[in-house]
Amino acid sequence: MDISMLLNSLLRYFFFIFTLVIIDFGSVMAQRRGITDGINRAQQGFQGGFGGSMGGGNNAGPFKDSLLHRTGLEDSASILYRVLDEDRFYFQDSSVHDFGRRWPVKWTDVFLGNSGSAVRSLLFSPSLQAGWDHGMHAFAPYQAAVSQSRFYNVTRPFTELSYTLASKAEQHIGVFHTQNIRYNWNVAVDYRMLNAPGIFKNQKNSHNRYLINSWYHSKNNRYFLFIAAEGSRVGASENGGIKGIELLQQIPSYSDRFTLPTQLGGSAFESRNLLSNTINTGNIYKSRQLLIRNRYDFGKREEVMDPKDSSVAVYFTPRLRWQHTYEYREYSFRFLDTRVDSTSYANLYGLTGRAPGSSFSLEDRWVWQDNALSLLIFPDLKNPQHQLKLGGGYQQIEGNFGAVKSVFNQYYLDGTYANKTRSGKWDFEWGGKMFVAGAYAGDYQASVRFTRLLGKRNNLLTLEGRNVNRTPSFVHNDLSNFKIFNRGNTQFGKENTSVVAARYQIPHLNMEIGFSYYALSNYVYFNSYRTSVQESKLFNVARINASRKFQLNKAWSWYADAILQQATPNAPVNLPLVLTRSRIAYEGKYFKNLNLCAGLEARYMTAFKADGYSPVLGQFFLQQDTVIHNCPDVTAFVHFRIRSWYLFLRAENLNSVSFSPQFGFFDNNFAAPSYPMPGLLFRMGLFWGMVN
């Protein structure tokens, strides 16, 4: 049985469990992003974790026998996590002021009118990854990358159940569990399901994703094992947009937006069943991923006896590390239409002669494997954050395009030098990757990053630079089935992108400012529903951003974010000149455990020629015909937390209110040409954490 089907069946028991299990746990400290935050606090409170585990004594580390000494915190849990290529630790975020931190779509993104639909960034964000890339990223926020997994370390087993309900039967369900089986072995499981029938016709989205990971290290701290596995199915119905934006104003004929005629999908209505994932017209993307990393350290072992209880703490400092990483990824990208609208296909894609109601489909399948071997050297015995990494790898990529199958092999070298000082005053990191042989020979990426704490208040300055030379994504290649419309137009040169960026954080003012500058040549992009082209001329994009929390008085706060971005004239990108978000919130702590945040949130962007969307290709494209003038997106919210219980109540898109020809929420903003955003949308999110 497919894992997603099995997890779907388990959801029937979710609400029963949800109402029976009530276990309090202490508040989890909010995540701090300081340069020394994670690792210092981890070493103080979590010496049973990575790279500093206790061993030898019966009561060593944080997992001592709780019967020996009761502290009153036995029903609480400390939760730390780290990512794969970092040794520092971070705490979970327990804040309630920003619902976006628990939502897959960022505030700087826009989606096509329904949760789970295609997403694009309002910021300029070109691909900065050298080597092979499939190019199908419109639904990436709803998937997970195993290389970015969080590996946890907890004092007690922890479970979080989440349920989010919105208008028109939209539902999101999540189950997360992590526990340390032993002090040196953790397992975490994360499952997410989304079902959103949509406000408009043929817009149903049904997604499932699971992520399982585990880490283990030997008692002598020499051997480490990291494993992460992911599986996802994205099912997104595509309606191609509505047939004429003037129909939105025909009230009361189209007061029910579900009756508006759309370009694709016909007149049939999709099922609103929570467990139904049938897609008749739309994109079905599937992925399976596996990552296994083994590493073995050579270095200095030290035993220290605790005079209080005679337990022995074992510390190990690495000097040399062998590391092997294996990654396996399997992708399936499919567009399917069992209700062909011959008129729309002829107008949008130039496909004629198709009978109404016939079927049409496109599909690419991929299997990607990577074997990487690295040697890490630690020059400073007292600072394991000072390291040099040298390595290389081999990749095998198999493409299945139906009648045609292709295999690509490539070899690469990579290296990293990092010096994260023990004082925490400054960090420096340099890295590079070069494909030396195979189908993508000549692709490379290089980056440098410097951070420095400044002044007595520890302001943080970050400087970054990156240069990427890459082969255009495979969706632009003739072999891809998604290139059916302009085959033969794929002699594209390698794209080259350079980025310089700076960021300055001022903690005592709750303020951050930043600057980014892009220089691009041979940029490849889609310029219509069916074609892609390459811009040979060099062009630039500059961006300035600032954010700050203003304390208006004891109870009221103003969270302000502002972004200004500009491209050189005639550049093949269209961006809003100004993008802002403001939140006016009443905040406070009441009755000892109640953390409250309530107020208004508004997002505004200046008028611009927003990218169009090609549903058959699953790609956003540059268009020069339609200018979108949106009102600010306005949301009223009440968020609060009681210990480990979070509740988010939101009334979104209040800006769509209209009084003529009748009262209602019919003045829709637009995400893209022909893609209106919904009217008033009520959303309730419940997150419940439990210590087992």
N, C-alpha and C positions, 0 to 999 in steps of 0.2 A: 504493500500500500504506500502511495506517495506520502511523504512526511507532512505536506501541507494539508492533505485530506484528513490525516490522523489528527492533526492539531485542530482542525476545524470541528471535528466531532467532539473533541474535548471541551470546546467552548460551551456546550450545553450545560456542563457542570460548573461553569465559571461563576455564575451568579449565586448558585447555591453555596459554593465555597466563600464567595465574596461577602455574604451576609452572616456566615457562621464564625469566621475567623476574625477575632478582635484581640490583638496583642499590641500594647503600647511599646514604644521604644523612644529613647531620648532623642532630642533634636540633633540632626547631623550638621556639623559646622559648615557654613557656606564656603565654597571654593575660593581660594585666593590665588591670584595669578602672579605673585611676586617672583623675582628671579631665584630666591632661595627658599620659597615657601614650602613646596612639596617635599623636598628631600630632607630639610632640617626637621620638620615636624614628623616626618615618617621615621627618621632615625630615633627621635625622642620617644614616640609612642608605639612604634611598630618595628622593633628590632627582631621580630619573628618573620619579617618579610623578605623581599628580594635582597640578596647580597649582604645581609647582615643578620642572618638567622641565628637564633640561640639553639644550642644543641648540647647533649651530654647530660644535663640535669633533668630531673623529673618535672621540675616546675619552671623550666627555662622558657623565656619568651612571653608573649602576651597571652598565651593559651594555657595559663596555669590552672590548676584545679580550683574552681570557684568556691568549693566548700572550705578551703583553708582560710579564706578571709572574705567576708561580705562587705561590699563597698556601697551598696545601694544602686549600683549601675549595672546589675546583672541582666536587666531587661533592656539594655541599650546596646548599640553596636557601633563600632568605628569602622568606616568603610573607606578604603584607599584604593586607588587604581593607578595604573601606569600604562603607557602605550608601548608598542613593541620595540622601538628604537631609542627609548629614553629610559634612564635609570632613576629619574626623579618621580615622586609620587604626588597625587592630587586628591583632594577631597571632593565628594559629590556636592553638587550645587543644590542648596535647600531654599533658595530665594523664591519669592512668589510674585515679585513686581513685574516680571516679563514672561508671559505665557509662551512667547516665541522660543524660549530655551527648551521647551518640552514639545515643540512642534517641528515636523521635518522641513517645513518651508520657512526660510529666513525672511525677515522683514524687507530685505533688499531684493527679494525674489518676487516674481508674479506667476500665478498659475492660471489655467484657462477656465476659471469660473466654477470649478468644483474640486473639492479636496481629492487628491490622488491623480489629478490630471497633469499634463505636461507642464514643466517648470522651466523658467529661464531667469537669469539674473538681470536686474536693472543696472548693474555695474558691468564695466568692460572686464571680461574674464576669459581670455584666450587659453587654450590648452597649453600647459607648460610641462608636458610629459613626453620625453623622447621615446622612440621605438614604436612598436605596433599599438594602435588604438582603434577600436571598432567604430567609434564615432557616434554611438547611439546613447546619448546622455540626457535626453529630455525627462527621464523618470529616475535619474540617479538619486535624488534626495530620498526616495522611498526604499532604496536598497542599502546594503551595507558592504563595506570593503573589509575583508579579513585582515588586511595589513594595517588597518586603523582600529582594530579591536581594543577594547579596554580590558586589561587583565587585573583582576581584583585581589585584594587581601583584606579579609574581614575577621573580626574577633568572634562574631557569632553568625549563624546562618541568617540571611536576610532575603525577604521576598517583597516585591512590589507589584500590586495589581492595579491596572489602570483601565478606566472606561470613560470615553468621551462621546457624548451624544449631541447631535446638532439637528437643525430643521431638515425636513424631508427624509427622515429615517437614516441620516448619516450616522455611522457608528465606527469608533476606533476602540480596539481591545488590545491590551498588552499584559504580558506576564513576564516578570523578571525575577530570577532567583540566583543567588550566589552564596557559596559557603566554602570554608576551608575544611576539607576532609581531614587534613592534618595541618600543622603549622607550616609545612613546606609544600602543600598541594591544595590548589583552589580550582573550583569548577563554577562556571557561570552559564546560564541559559537565558536567552532573551527572545521573546516571540511577539510579533506585532501583526495585527490584522486590521484592514480598513475596508469598509463597505459604504459607498456613497452613491446612491442612485442619481443624485444631481437635481438641480433646479430646472434645467433645460432638458429637452428630449435627447435620447441617445448619448448620454453623458455619464453613464454608470461607470464607476471605478471599483474594482475589487482586488485588493493587494494582500499578499501574505508574505511574511519574512520571518526566518528564524536565524539566530546566531548563537553558536555554542563555542565556548573556549575554555581552556584549562592551562594552567602552568604548574610545573613541578621542579623542585631542585633537590639535589641530594643532601644528606645530612652534613656532609663536609663542605657544601656550597661550591663544589667544583663543577658539577653538571647541572644544566638547566634545560628544560623542555617546555616549549610553548606550542600549543595546538589551537587552531581556530577553524571552524567550519560554518559556512553560510549557505542558505538556500532561499530563494525568493521567486515569487511569481507576481508580475505586474499585469493586471488586466484592466485596460482603459478603453472604454467605448469612445469612438470618435464621431462627432457630428459635423465636422468641417465648418462650424460656425452657422449662424442663422441666415436665412435667405432674406436679407434686407434689414438694415438697422432701423428703417422707418417703421417696421412692424412693432417695435417696442412701444411706440407712442399710440398704437391703436388700442385704446382702452375704452370700453371693457372687453373688446373682442379677445384680446390676449392678456387679460389680467392674470390668468394662470400661465406662467411662462412655459410650462411644460407642453403647451399646445402650439408653441411657435414652430413653424416648419424649418428644418435644418437641411444642410447640403448633403449629408450622408446619413445612412441608417434607415431611411424610409419612415413610415408612420407607425411602426410597431413600438410598443412600450416595453422597456426592459423590466425584468423582475426586480422587486425591492426586497426579496428574501435575503436575510443576512448571510446565509450560508451558500447562496447561489453565486457562482463566479463565471457564468456563461457570458461570453462576449461574442456578439454576432457581427458587429462592425467596429473594428478598433485594433489596437496593438496589444499583443501578448508577449511580454519579455520574461524569460526565465534565466536564472543563473544558479550555478552551484560552485562553491569555492572551498578550497582546503589549503591551509597553511600549516607547515610543520617546521619548527626551528629547533635545532639541537646546538648546544654550545658546551664547550669544556674549557675550564680555566686552569692555568698553572700560576702559582703564586705563593704567597706567604700565609700560613695558618697560625692563628694565635688563640690560646685558651686563657680566659680570665675568670677567676673564681669570685663569686659573690659572697662576701663575708657574712651576710645576714642569714642566708639559708644554705650556704655551701654548694649552691648550684654552679655549674660550669657554663660560661658563655663562650661559644666558639665563633671567632671572627676570621674571615678569610679576605685577603686583599689580592686581587688578580694582577698578574704582570703580563701574561700572554693568554690569548683566547683564540680557540678554533671555533668557527661558527659555520653551520650549514643550514640553508633555508630552502625548502621545497614548497612551491606554490602550484596549485592546479585550479584552473578556472574553466568553466563550461558555460557557454552563453547560447541562447536561442532568441532571435529577434524575428517576430512574425507580425505582419499586418494581414488581417482577414476581413473580408466583406462578403457576407452571404445575402446582402440586400442591395445590390448595385443600383445606384441612381445614375442612369446613362447620361443624363443632361449635365450633372455636376462633374462627372469624370471627363466629359468632353470639354467643358468650360475651364476646369482647373488644370487638367493634366493632358489634354489633347488626346485622350483615349476614346476612340469612336468605335461604333459597331458592336458595343456591348449591350446585350438585351437587359431590360429592366428586371431586377430580381435575380440575376445570375450571380455567380461567385467570382471573387478575385482575391488573390493572395500573393504575398512576397515573403521570403524567409531566408535568413542567413544563420548558419550555426558555426560555432567556434569552440575549439578546445585549445587552451593555452597552458603551457607548462614551463616552469622556470626552476633551474637548479643553480644556486649561488653558494660559493664557498669564500669565506673571508678569514683573514688573520687580523686580530686586534692586538695592539701593543699599548701598554700602560706605562709611560715613562716615569711617572711620579708615584712612588709607593704609597704616599699619603693622600693621593687624590685620584680615585678611580674615574673621575669625570674628565681627566686629561688623557686622551687616547688618540691613536692613529689606526685607521682601518684601511686595509688593502685587500682587494678581492676581485672576483670576476664571476661570470656565469654563462649559462647556455640556455637558450629558449627555443622551444619547438611549438609552432603554431599551426594548427590544422583548421582549414576553412572548408565548410560543406555548403555548396550553393545549389544543391539539387543534382543536376546532371554533371556539374563540374566540382571537383575537389582539389584543393591545393594544400601543400605543406611548405611552411617557411621555417628556416633555421637561422639563428643568429647568435653571435657571441659578443660579449661585452666585458669591459673592465670598469671597476668603480673604486672609489676611495673617499675617505672622510678624515678630516683632522678636526678634533674638538678639544677645546681647553676651557672647561667650566671651573673657575677658580674656587678654592676652598672658602675664601672669604666671602664669596657671593657677590663681589663688586662688579665683575665683568665676565662675560662669556664670549668665546669666539668659535665659529664653526665654518669650515670650508668643506665642500663636497663636489664630486663630479662623477659622471657616468658617460662612457663612450662605447658605442657599438662599432666593433672593429671588423666584423665579417658577417656575411649573410645578407638577407634581403633588405635590412635597414642599416647597412654599413654607412658610416658618416653621420648618423644621428648622435647627438650628444646633449648633455645638460650639465651646467656648472652653476654653483651657487655659493654665496658667502654671506655670513650673518654675524653681526657684532652687537652685543648688548652691554650696557654700562649703567650702574647705579650712580646717580649724581646728587650731590648735596646731602645735607643732614636729614632731609625728609625722604631720601631714597627714591627720588624720581628716576624713572627708567627710560633710557634712550635705546632704541633699536634701529640699526641700519642694515639694510639687506640689498643684495644684488643678485641677478640671475640672468643667464643667457641660455636659450634652448634652440637647438637646430633639429627639426623633426620632419619626418615624412608625413604628409597630410593623412588624416584619418581614413580608414579603409572604406568608409561609406562613399568616398569620392573615387574609388577604384572601379574599373570596368567589370571586374569579377563579381562585385557585389550585386545581388539582385535588386538592391535599392537604387542602382544606377541605370535603371531601364530607360530613362527618358533622354539622356544625352551621352550615350556610350561613345567612346572614341575621343572624348574631351577630358582625358585624365593625365596628360603629360604635364603634371604639375611639379614644379621644383620644390625643394625643401623649404618649409617655413622657418623663419628665423625671428625670434622674439627676445628682446632685452628688456629687463625691468630693474629699476632702482626704486627703493622705497625707504621711508623713514617713519618712525612712530615714537611719540614722546608721551609717557604716562605720568600724571601728577596725582598720586593717590590722595593726598590731603585735600585736594580740590575736587576729587572724583571726576577727573577730566582726562581726556586723551585726544591728541591731535595726530594727524598722519598725512603723508604725501606719497603718491605713487606716480611713476612716469614710465610709459611703455613706448618702445620703438619696434615697429614690425615691418617686415618685408616678405614678399611672396605669400601674403595672407590668403587662405582659401576659405570661401564662405558660400552659402546658398543665396542666390539672388532671385529665386522664384519658387513656385510650388514644386518644380521638378528639376532645376538646373543649378549647378555650382560653377563658380569661376575663381580665378586667382588674380589678386591685385599685385602687380609687379612693383608698383611704386612704394617707396618707404613712407609710412605715416606714423603719427604719434598720438597718444592719448594721455592726458594728465588728469589726476584726481587728487582732490584735497578733502579730507574728512575730519570732523571734530565731534566729540560727544562729551557731555557733562551732566552731572546731577546737581541741580540747584536746590538748596534747602530754603524754601520760601518762608517757612516758620517752623515751629516745633512739630507740627503734624503734616504740613503740605510740602510735597516735593515736586520738582519739575525735571523730568528726564528728557534731555534734548540731544538729538542726533542730526547732523547735517552733512551732506556730501555735495561737492561741486566737481563736475567732470566735463572735459572738453576735448574733442578730437580736432586734428588739423582739418582745414577745408577739403572737401571732396573725399574724405576718408570713407571706406566702406563699412561704417558703423553709424548707427543712430542711437543716441543716448539722451536721457533727460538731463538738462543742464544742472538742475537742482533737484535733489532728493532729500526729504527731511522726514523725521518722525519725532513727535512730541507726546509725552505722557504727563498729565497732571494728576497726581495721586495723593490721596489721603492715607497716610501710613501710621501704624502704631501697634503697640503690643498691649493686650488687654487680658484680664483674668489669668495672668501668669503665663498661659500657654497659647493664647490666641494671637497670631500675627496677621494683621489685616492690611490689605492694600486695595483701594477702590478709587476709581476716577474715570478719566477720558483719555483715549489714545487716538492720535490722528497721524496719517501718513500722506504726504503730498509730493507730487512730482510735477515739474513743468511740462507743458505740452511738447510732444515730440512724435516722430514717425516710428511708432512701435513696430517691432518685427512681426511679420506674419507667421503663420504656422501651417505647415504641410502635414496633414494627418497620415497620409500614406507613407511618407518617408520618416515621420517622427522627428522632423527638424524644424527649427525656427529659421526664417529667412529674411534678408534685408528687403524692405519695400519702401518705395518713395512716393506713394500716392495718397495715403491716408494719415492725417495728423490726429492724434488722440488728445482730447482735452478732458482731463478727469478732474472732478472735484476731490477734495481731500477724503481719504477713506477714514471714517470716524467710527470708533468702537467705545461703548461704555462697558466697564468691567468691575467686578468684585472678586478679588482673589484673597483667600486666607488659608492659613495653615494652623492646625492644632496638633502639636507633637508631630507624628508621622502621617497625618491625614491632611491632604491638600484638596481644596475645592476651587475651581475656576468657573465663574459665571460671566458670560460675555454676550453682549448684543452688538453684532457686527454690521457694518454697512449702513449705519444710521444716515449717512449722507445721501442715500437713495430716496429719501422721503420726498413726496410730491403732493400737491394739493389740487392740481387740475390735470385732466377733467374730473378726477375724483381722488380722494385721499388714499394714499397707499405708498408703497416703496417701489416705485416704477422708474425712477431716474437712475438707471444703471451706469456705473463706470465700465470701462473696457480694459481688458487685459491685452487684447490684440485685435486687429481689425476683424469684425464679425463675431468676436467672442466677448459678450457682455459678462460682467461679474454679477453675482446674485444680488437680490435686494436684501431686505432685513433678514439676518440669520442669527438665531439663538444657539448658543453653544454652552454646554456644561461639561467640564472635565473633572474627574475624580481620580486621585492617585492615593493609594493606601499602602504604606510600608509596614512590614511586620518583621519582628525578630522572632525566630523560631526557637 
